[in-house]
Amino acid sequence: MLRITAAAEQSLVLEGRLVGEWVTELQRMLRQRPYLQLDLSQVRFVDAAGVALLRRLQSEGVVLSSPSPFVAELLNSRPT
């Protein structure tokens, strides 16, 4: 499960697991309204689709703030 909360006008806080259908839900939300920052401090797990989405968002200029060491390692590792 993933909880998505608007923290400010252009910022979202993500809590939980960014996997499966939640990746799709986050993509849907971001299509409706662009956000410039995602707070990842409460994200505990990200699957391959979630990592791909976060990397794409990062390349588009979205700030991914406060990832856990686990999530940071996933984002910094080379794609397979």
Secondary structure by P-SEA (a helix, b strand, c coil): cbbbbbccccbbbbcccccaaaaaaaaaaaaacccccccccccccccaaaaaaaaaaaaaccccccccaaaaaaaacccc
